[in-house]
Amino acid sequence: MKTGLKFSSMQVLAIGFAIFILIGSVLLSLPIASRDGHSIPFLNSLFTSTSATCVTGLVVYDTYSQFTLFGQIIILLLIQTGGLGFMLVAMMFSLLLGRRIGLRERAVLMDSVSALNLGGVVRLAKKVLVITLCMELVGAAVLSIRFIPQFGTAHGIWYALFHAVSAFCNAGFDLMGRLEPFGSLTHFAGDALVNITVMVLIIVGGLGFFVWDDVTENKLRFSKYHLHTKLMIMATGVLIIGGAVLFYFFEKNHTMADMGVGERIIASLFASITPRTAGFSTIPVNEMSSGGTLLTMVFMLIGAGPGSTGGGMKVTTVIILALAVITRARNREDMTIYKRRLDKSFLYKAATSTSGYLLFALVGALIISAQGLSVTDTLFEALSGIGTVGLTTGVTTELSSLSRIVIMMLMFAGRVGSLSVATAMMTRRARSKPAVRYVSERIILG
């Protein structure tokens, strides 16, 4: 598990994800992975492996129709590794082998789980593994109540486990191609048990490892939570409820026109939760209203929480930007919330992260648009990739080779982080003190 001193933590994370993607693409290209017994093109296997490892869900093949049990298992292992982060998986094997976790590995692990401090990071990692196992098994047990009667015992248990892991890791891969290729969970739009189980798994997985630790330590004592946990819980609730209300009114006469009030409420909640990196759908995405499509793209860009099983720009980044706007509007100096002041360095990091995501998405969309797709389809696909969401208007299978490469790069940047990718590409480390510090000068901002 030694990483070598010549690599920074961000470089180790980026390289680790890349290695897992390549291994997965080779395995998925084997004849044994496909139902027809023939190897699929390497670019397509690379795309599938990237999507699984980056917990996205964009696919060029229907997972059930194309891949055998062997291929499905490979995809599930890639999803689990990508959702937890390869450093957590590597640490788990090291602990099983009785190896000591060194300081260097702890530093990389801290970046992998987005911990605030180096101390206790191994304890946090162990707790993450336990919580993940428990949540996925409980989720699988609940889903099996519905899947076993419909698909039989063996298939029902496998489908339940696959969808529980995929939901908890915010991946969006499904095996419901057995009912309808590329149909996702549309056949369960009115099923409360399936919807609620998947939604809970998505939410918990997207809150972040640090939040899990804080909540398990302080239980329901909200006042005892760290500021990060308070912000994540508050913002997640606002996004879910606010998004559900908007989706209800946007889609009640469109994709939800044939549903009753109860089904619309469940479908609206699901549509509000899944765009923030999960990628499942219970309503046809390509038939959504203009308002619903735009709201979905906004949510895809926001993403999940830092150090979670999901990707995207991150909820806390949006919170910082919103606080900065409110602070400026009130003509105040400090950003404050919950009687705490946030250092301005957070605003700088949030602004650069947002700029990076928007730049990646827009450049990617421009390249894809050369294929002749509509602006909506192009931007939707690019945001779905950079947000590691997996929702699509149905154009993924129509993408050219160049467009697929672009989407793969967006998925990678979205999972590892746009700033992390940029940092990993830098071969030189920043000096402790700059050689020259230039004279400052003011410019005019709006």
Backbone torsions as a table, in degrees:
resi	resn	phi	psi	omega
1	MET	NA	7.3	178.7
2	LYS	-69.4	135.4	-174.7
3	THR	-100.2	-18.1	-178.6
4	GLY	88.1	134.9	-174.8
5	LEU	-73.0	-16.1	-175.8
6	LYS	-79.9	-8.4	179.7
7	PHE	-106.8	138.2	173.8
8	SER	-78.4	168.8	-179.7
9	SER	-60.8	-42.3	-179.8
10	MET	-65.1	-37.5	177.7
11	GLN	-66.2	-39.5	178.3
12	VAL	-62.1	-44.4	-179.8
13	LEU	-63.8	-45.3	-179.0
14	ALA	-64.5	-44.6	179.6
15	ILE	-65.3	-40.1	179.5
16	GLY	-60.4	-46.4	177.8
17	PHE	-62.1	-41.2	-179.4
18	ALA	-62.7	-40.1	179.7
19	ILE	-63.8	-46.0	179.3
20	PHE	-62.4	-38.1	178.5
21	ILE	-62.5	-44.8	-179.6
22	LEU	-65.1	-42.5	178.4
23	ILE	-61.7	-44.7	179.6
24	GLY	-63.1	-38.9	-179.2
25	SER	-66.2	-36.5	178.1
26	VAL	-66.2	-45.2	-179.1
27	LEU	-65.3	-39.3	-179.1
28	LEU	-73.0	-19.2	178.8
29	SER	-85.3	-6.9	178.7
30	LEU	-69.3	146.2	179.0
31	PRO	-56.6	-33.0	-178.0
32	ILE	-66.3	-17.3	-177.9
33	ALA	-84.0	-16.8	-176.6
34	SER	-108.6	145.7	-177.0
35	ARG	-66.0	-31.4	-179.1
36	ASP	-84.3	-1.3	177.8
37	GLY	76.5	11.2	178.9
38	HIS	-114.0	150.5	178.2
39	SER	-72.0	138.4	175.2
40	ILE	-86.8	157.0	178.7
41	PRO	-54.2	141.5	-174.9
42	PHE	-60.6	-36.3	179.8
43	LEU	-61.0	-37.8	179.4
44	ASN	-71.4	-37.8	177.0
45	SER	-68.9	-35.5	177.0
46	LEU	-65.8	-40.5	178.5
47	PHE	-63.4	-46.2	-179.9
48	THR	-63.3	-43.0	179.6
49	SER	-64.9	-41.3	178.3
50	THR	-63.4	-44.2	-179.7
51	SER	-63.0	-39.8	-179.9
52	ALA	-71.2	-47.4	-178.6
53	THR	-66.0	-35.3	178.8
54	CYS	-89.8	15.1	177.9
55	VAL	42.2	54.2	-177.2
56	THR	-102.2	-66.1	179.4
57	GLY	110.8	-5.1	173.6
58	LEU	-70.3	132.4	-175.1
59	VAL	-136.5	149.4	173.6
60	VAL	-100.1	-11.7	174.9
61	TYR	-128.7	146.8	169.0
62	ASP	-68.7	126.1	-172.1
63	THR	-58.9	-44.2	-178.6
64	TYR	-71.0	-44.7	-174.9
65	SER	-68.3	-32.4	-173.9
66	GLN	-92.9	-42.0	-167.8
67	PHE	-103.4	141.6	175.5
68	THR	-75.4	179.9	176.7
69	LEU	-58.5	-38.6	177.5
70	PHE	-60.2	-48.2	179.6
71	GLY	-63.2	-39.9	179.2
72	GLN	-65.1	-37.8	177.9
73	ILE	-65.0	-42.2	177.6
74	ILE	-60.0	-45.2	178.9
75	ILE	-60.8	-42.9	-179.5
76	LEU	-64.7	-40.3	177.8
77	LEU	-64.9	-37.8	177.5
78	LEU	-66.4	-40.0	177.7
79	ILE	-62.3	-46.3	-179.3
80	GLN	-63.4	-42.6	178.5
81	THR	-66.0	-44.0	-179.5
82	GLY	-68.1	-36.7	-179.8
83	GLY	-68.0	-44.4	-179.9
84	LEU	-79.5	-28.9	-172.7
85	GLY	97.9	134.3	-173.1
86	PHE	-64.7	-25.1	179.7
87	MET	-67.8	-35.8	176.7
88	LEU	-66.4	-40.8	178.5
89	VAL	-65.7	-42.9	178.8
90	ALA	-63.6	-39.3	178.8
91	MET	-64.6	-38.0	179.7
92	MET	-60.9	-45.0	179.0
93	PHE	-67.4	-35.9	178.6
94	SER	-63.7	-41.5	178.9
95	LEU	-66.6	-39.0	178.1
96	LEU	-63.8	-32.2	179.4
97	LEU	-86.7	-1.5	178.2
98	GLY	77.6	19.5	-179.3
99	ARG	-86.2	149.1	-179.8
100	ARG	-82.8	139.6	178.0
101	ILE	-88.4	110.8	-176.0
102	GLY	-76.4	172.1	-178.1
103	LEU	-62.1	-40.1	-179.7
104	ARG	-63.2	-43.9	179.3
105	GLU	-66.5	-35.0	178.5
106	ARG	-64.9	-37.3	179.3
107	ALA	-64.7	-43.4	178.3
108	VAL	-66.6	-39.5	179.2
109	LEU	-63.4	-37.1	179.1
110	MET	-61.7	-42.3	177.0
111	ASP	-68.0	-34.8	-177.3
112	SER	-66.3	-39.5	-177.7
113	VAL	-100.3	3.0	-179.6
114	SER	55.7	45.6	177.3
115	ALA	-76.6	153.1	-180.0
116	LEU	-78.4	-31.8	-176.7
117	ASN	-134.1	155.1	178.8
118	LEU	-71.5	-35.2	-179.9
119	GLY	-65.8	131.3	178.5
120	GLY	81.8	7.7	-176.4
121	VAL	-69.1	-33.2	177.6
122	VAL	-69.0	-40.8	176.9
123	ARG	-60.7	-42.6	178.1
124	LEU	-62.5	-43.1	-179.7
125	ALA	-61.7	-41.8	178.1
126	LYS	-62.3	-41.9	179.6
127	LYS	-64.7	-38.7	178.7
128	VAL	-60.0	-44.5	180.0
129	LEU	-62.7	-41.7	-179.7
130	VAL	-66.7	-45.9	-179.3
131	ILE	-63.2	-41.5	179.2
132	THR	-60.2	-48.0	179.9
133	LEU	-60.5	-44.9	-178.4
134	CYS	-65.3	-46.5	-178.2
135	MET	-63.5	-43.6	-178.3
136	GLU	-67.5	-39.8	179.1
137	LEU	-68.4	-41.9	178.0
138	VAL	-64.7	-43.5	178.4
139	GLY	-60.8	-42.5	179.0
140	ALA	-64.4	-39.6	179.7
141	ALA	-63.1	-41.9	179.9
142	VAL	-68.7	-44.4	-179.8
143	LEU	-64.8	-30.9	-179.9
144	SER	-64.5	-24.1	177.2
145	ILE	-59.7	-35.6	179.8
146	ARG	-91.4	-37.1	-172.5
147	PHE	-79.6	-34.6	-178.9
148	ILE	-61.7	-47.9	178.3
149	PRO	-62.3	-30.0	-175.8
150	GLN	-86.4	-35.9	-173.6
151	PHE	-115.9	-2.7	-176.4
152	GLY	96.1	165.1	-173.5
153	THR	-62.7	-57.2	-175.6
154	ALA	-62.1	-52.3	-179.6
155	HIS	-65.5	-38.2	-179.4
156	GLY	-62.0	-43.2	178.4
157	ILE	-65.6	-43.4	-179.4
158	TRP	-64.6	-44.4	178.9
159	TYR	-63.0	-39.7	-180.0
160	ALA	-63.6	-44.8	179.4
161	LEU	-65.8	-44.6	-178.6
162	PHE	-60.3	-46.9	-177.2
163	HIS	-73.8	-29.0	176.5
164	ALA	-66.5	-45.5	178.4
165	VAL	-66.3	-43.9	-179.4
166	SER	-62.6	-39.0	179.4
167	ALA	-71.2	-45.9	-178.4
168	PHE	-64.2	-35.2	178.5
169	CYS	-86.7	6.7	178.0
170	ASN	56.5	39.8	-173.4
171	ALA	-92.3	-41.5	178.4
172	GLY	85.7	0.2	175.0
173	PHE	-72.9	143.7	-179.9
174	ASP	-142.3	165.1	177.9
175	LEU	-116.2	21.2	-177.3
176	MET	-83.2	11.1	171.4
177	GLY	-64.2	-15.4	175.4
178	ARG	-63.2	-32.1	178.4
179	LEU	-91.4	-41.2	179.6
180	GLU	-162.6	119.0	-179.9
181	PRO	-55.0	133.9	179.6
182	PHE	61.3	21.4	-177.5
183	GLY	-84.5	-10.7	-177.3
184	SER	51.9	-131.5	-176.8
185	LEU	-105.9	25.4	-177.6
186	THR	-62.2	-27.9	179.1
187	HIS	-74.1	-8.1	-179.8
188	PHE	-117.6	24.9	-176.5
189	ALA	-58.0	-34.6	-178.7
190	GLY	-100.8	8.2	-178.2
191	ASP	-90.2	105.4	-176.2
192	ALA	-62.6	-41.2	-176.3
193	LEU	-62.1	-48.4	-179.6
194	VAL	-65.8	-46.2	-177.8
195	ASN	-62.0	-49.3	-177.6
196	ILE	-65.0	-41.8	179.2
197	THR	-61.4	-48.1	-179.5
198	VAL	-64.5	-41.6	-180.0
199	MET	-62.7	-43.8	179.5
200	VAL	-62.4	-43.4	178.6
201	LEU	-61.9	-42.3	179.4
202	ILE	-63.1	-46.3	-177.3
203	ILE	-62.9	-49.9	-178.8
204	VAL	-62.0	-44.0	179.1
205	GLY	-63.5	-32.7	-177.3
206	GLY	-85.2	-10.9	-179.7
207	LEU	-69.9	-34.9	178.4
208	GLY	112.9	149.7	-176.2
209	PHE	-63.4	-39.8	-178.9
210	PHE	-63.5	-39.7	178.9
211	VAL	-63.6	-41.3	177.5
212	TRP	-56.2	-47.2	-177.3
213	ASP	-63.0	-43.4	-178.4
214	ASP	-64.6	-44.1	-178.3
215	VAL	-68.5	-40.6	179.2
216	THR	-68.7	-28.1	179.1
217	GLU	-78.6	-41.4	-173.8
218	ASN	-106.5	2.9	178.2
219	LYS	54.0	-129.2	-176.3
220	LEU	-95.8	14.4	179.7
221	ARG	-83.1	86.7	-174.3
222	PHE	-57.9	-37.1	-177.8
223	SER	-64.6	-22.3	-178.7
224	LYS	-85.8	-12.8	-177.0
225	TYR	-67.1	152.2	171.9
226	HIS	-66.4	159.2	-178.9
227	LEU	-58.2	-40.1	-179.7
228	HIS	-58.7	-44.5	-179.7
229	THR	-64.9	-43.3	178.7
230	LYS	-59.6	-44.5	-178.4
231	LEU	-65.8	-41.5	-178.9
232	MET	-65.7	-44.0	-179.6
233	ILE	-65.8	-45.1	-179.5
234	MET	-63.1	-49.2	-177.0
235	ALA	-67.2	-39.5	179.1
236	THR	-62.1	-43.0	177.9
237	GLY	-62.6	-43.6	179.7
238	VAL	-63.6	-44.4	-179.8
239	LEU	-63.9	-42.4	-178.0
240	ILE	-66.9	-52.6	-177.1
241	ILE	-68.0	-47.4	180.0
242	GLY	-61.9	-43.2	178.8
243	GLY	-64.6	-39.7	-179.3
244	ALA	-63.4	-41.4	178.8
245	VAL	-62.6	-45.7	179.9
246	LEU	-64.7	-44.5	179.5
247	PHE	-62.5	-36.7	-179.8
248	TYR	-59.0	-47.4	-177.4
249	PHE	-77.3	-31.5	177.7
250	PHE	-68.8	-39.2	-169.5
251	GLU	-106.0	-2.6	-175.3
252	LYS	-62.8	-27.2	178.1
253	ASN	-106.6	11.3	179.8
254	HIS	-122.1	-102.0	-176.2
255	THR	-71.6	-16.8	-179.8
256	MET	-109.3	16.2	-174.9
257	ALA	-61.9	-34.2	-176.6
258	ASP	-91.9	6.8	-178.0
259	MET	-96.8	154.4	171.9
260	GLY	-79.0	174.6	-177.8
261	VAL	-59.7	-45.1	-179.7
262	GLY	-61.8	-43.9	178.9
263	GLU	-65.6	-37.4	178.9
264	ARG	-63.8	-40.4	-180.0
265	ILE	-62.5	-47.1	179.5
266	ILE	-63.2	-45.1	-179.8
267	ALA	-64.5	-35.6	178.5
268	SER	-67.4	-43.0	176.6
269	LEU	-61.9	-43.9	-179.9
270	PHE	-63.4	-43.4	179.9
271	ALA	-65.9	-25.4	178.6
272	SER	-80.2	-31.1	-176.1
273	ILE	-86.4	-44.5	-170.5
274	THR	-67.8	-29.5	-178.8
275	PRO	-66.3	-22.8	-179.0
276	ARG	-82.6	59.4	169.5
277	THR	93.0	-0.7	-176.0
278	ALA	-82.1	-52.0	173.3
279	GLY	91.6	-3.8	172.9
280	PHE	-77.6	160.3	176.7
281	SER	-147.5	142.6	175.7
282	THR	-114.0	-3.8	174.2
283	ILE	-127.4	147.6	-179.4
284	PRO	-65.3	115.1	-175.2
285	VAL	-62.5	-38.5	-176.8
286	ASN	-72.6	-5.5	178.8
287	GLU	-110.3	7.4	-178.9
288	MET	-69.2	156.1	177.3
289	SER	-68.6	167.8	178.9
290	SER	-62.0	-41.2	178.4
291	GLY	-64.6	-42.6	178.4
292	GLY	-64.9	-39.2	178.3
293	THR	-64.5	-44.6	180.0
294	LEU	-65.1	-42.7	179.2
295	LEU	-63.3	-38.6	177.5
296	THR	-62.0	-42.1	179.7
297	MET	-65.0	-38.2	177.2
298	VAL	-63.2	-45.8	-180.0
299	PHE	-66.0	-35.4	178.1
300	MET	-62.8	-37.0	-179.9
301	LEU	-69.8	-37.8	-178.7
302	ILE	-63.1	-51.4	176.8
303	GLY	81.1	-159.3	-175.7
304	ALA	-101.1	-161.1	180.0
305	GLY	-88.3	158.3	176.9
306	PRO	-62.8	144.2	178.2
307	GLY	62.9	34.9	-179.5
308	SER	-113.4	-174.4	176.8
309	THR	-81.5	-5.9	-178.7
310	GLY	-104.2	177.6	-179.9
311	GLY	-120.7	-144.8	179.2
312	GLY	91.0	-175.9	-175.7
313	MET	-70.4	-24.2	177.7
314	LYS	93.4	138.0	-177.3
315	VAL	-62.6	-43.2	-177.5
316	THR	-65.7	-28.9	176.2
317	THR	-63.4	-42.8	178.6
318	VAL	-65.8	-38.7	178.8
319	ILE	-61.0	-45.2	-179.8
320	ILE	-61.6	-44.3	179.7
321	LEU	-63.6	-40.6	179.0
322	ALA	-65.8	-41.8	178.1
323	LEU	-63.4	-37.6	179.5
324	ALA	-63.9	-41.1	178.4
325	VAL	-64.5	-45.4	179.9
326	ILE	-63.2	-42.8	179.4
327	THR	-62.0	-43.9	179.8
328	ARG	-66.5	-40.2	180.0
329	ALA	-63.5	-33.7	178.2
330	ARG	-85.8	0.3	179.4
331	ASN	58.3	41.3	179.0
332	ARG	-107.6	162.6	-176.5
333	GLU	-89.7	-41.8	-173.2
334	ASP	-103.8	141.8	171.3
335	MET	-85.0	119.1	-178.0
336	THR	-129.2	145.9	175.9
337	ILE	-160.1	140.4	-176.5
338	TYR	51.6	41.2	178.6
339	LYS	58.2	32.6	176.2
340	ARG	-131.0	144.0	178.5
341	ARG	-100.0	134.5	178.6
342	LEU	-101.1	130.2	-179.1
343	ASP	-64.5	148.8	-178.0
344	LYS	-67.2	-17.0	178.2
345	SER	-63.0	-28.3	177.9
346	PHE	-66.3	-37.0	178.3
347	LEU	-65.1	-40.6	178.9
348	TYR	-62.3	-44.1	-179.8
349	LYS	-67.3	-41.2	179.5
350	ALA	-64.5	-41.7	-179.3
351	ALA	-65.6	-42.2	179.9
352	THR	-69.4	-37.3	178.2
353	SER	-64.5	-45.1	178.8
354	THR	-63.1	-43.3	178.5
355	SER	-60.5	-41.2	179.7
356	GLY	-63.5	-45.3	-180.0
357	TYR	-64.3	-45.0	-180.0
358	LEU	-64.7	-39.3	179.0
359	LEU	-64.8	-46.5	178.1
360	PHE	-58.8	-46.3	-176.7
361	ALA	-65.6	-44.2	-177.6
362	LEU	-69.0	-42.7	177.7
363	VAL	-63.5	-43.5	177.9
364	GLY	-61.2	-43.0	179.7
365	ALA	-64.0	-39.1	178.8
366	LEU	-62.3	-42.5	-179.8
367	ILE	-66.6	-43.5	-179.7
368	ILE	-65.6	-34.8	-177.5
369	SER	-62.8	-21.2	178.1
370	ALA	-64.0	-15.8	179.4
371	GLN	-76.5	-14.1	177.8
372	GLY	99.0	10.8	178.0
373	LEU	-76.4	162.0	178.4
374	SER	-68.8	159.7	-179.4
375	VAL	-60.7	-42.1	-179.2
376	THR	-62.7	-48.1	-179.4
377	ASP	-63.5	-40.9	-178.3
378	THR	-65.1	-50.3	-178.2
379	LEU	-67.4	-38.3	178.4
380	PHE	-60.5	-46.0	-179.0
381	GLU	-65.2	-41.2	-179.8
382	ALA	-65.5	-44.1	179.4
383	LEU	-68.3	-34.6	176.9
384	SER	-64.5	-35.9	178.4
385	GLY	-72.1	-51.5	-177.5
386	ILE	-68.3	-26.6	177.8
387	GLY	-88.8	1.2	-176.3
388	THR	48.5	48.3	-175.7
389	VAL	-94.3	-61.8	-180.0
390	GLY	105.6	-8.7	175.6
391	LEU	-72.5	147.5	-178.7
392	THR	-149.3	152.9	175.6
393	THR	-85.2	3.0	175.9
394	GLY	107.3	11.6	-175.3
395	VAL	-99.6	-3.9	-175.9
396	THR	-57.5	-42.3	-178.6
397	THR	-71.0	-14.0	-178.2
398	GLU	-97.0	-3.7	-176.0
399	LEU	-67.0	144.0	175.7
400	SER	-74.5	171.8	179.9
401	SER	-59.7	-43.4	179.3
402	LEU	-62.5	-44.2	-179.3
403	SER	-63.5	-37.4	178.7
404	ARG	-66.7	-37.9	176.7
405	ILE	-63.2	-41.6	178.8
406	VAL	-62.5	-45.2	179.4
407	ILE	-62.6	-38.8	177.5
408	MET	-61.3	-42.4	178.5
409	MET	-64.6	-38.4	178.5
410	LEU	-66.4	-42.3	178.8
411	MET	-62.0	-42.9	-179.9
412	PHE	-62.9	-46.4	179.8
413	ALA	-64.8	-37.0	-179.6
414	GLY	-68.1	-34.5	-179.2
415	ARG	-81.0	-47.6	-179.0
416	VAL	-75.6	-31.2	-178.0
417	GLY	111.5	132.0	-177.3
418	SER	-61.0	-40.2	178.4
419	LEU	-69.8	-35.7	179.4
420	SER	-65.2	-41.4	178.3
421	VAL	-63.3	-44.0	178.9
422	ALA	-62.9	-41.1	179.2
423	THR	-65.1	-41.2	-179.3
424	ALA	-63.8	-26.9	-179.4
425	MET	-79.2	-15.0	-180.0
426	MET	-81.3	124.5	-177.7
427	THR	-86.7	-21.5	-178.9
428	ARG	-104.0	140.4	176.6
429	ARG	-87.1	148.8	179.1
430	ALA	-67.7	140.9	177.5
431	ARG	-73.6	156.7	-179.9
432	SER	-65.0	-32.9	177.1
433	LYS	-135.3	133.1	-179.5
434	PRO	-65.2	145.6	-179.3
435	ALA	-66.0	-37.7	-179.7
436	VAL	-133.9	133.9	175.9
437	ARG	-117.9	114.0	-172.1
438	TYR	-80.1	162.3	178.1
439	VAL	-68.6	135.9	-179.4
440	SER	-81.4	153.0	177.0
441	GLU	-149.0	149.5	-174.5
442	ARG	-91.1	149.4	171.4
443	ILE	-127.7	170.0	-176.9
444	ILE	-95.8	126.0	175.1
445	LEU	-115.3	155.6	-179.2
446	GLY	-68.4	NA	NA
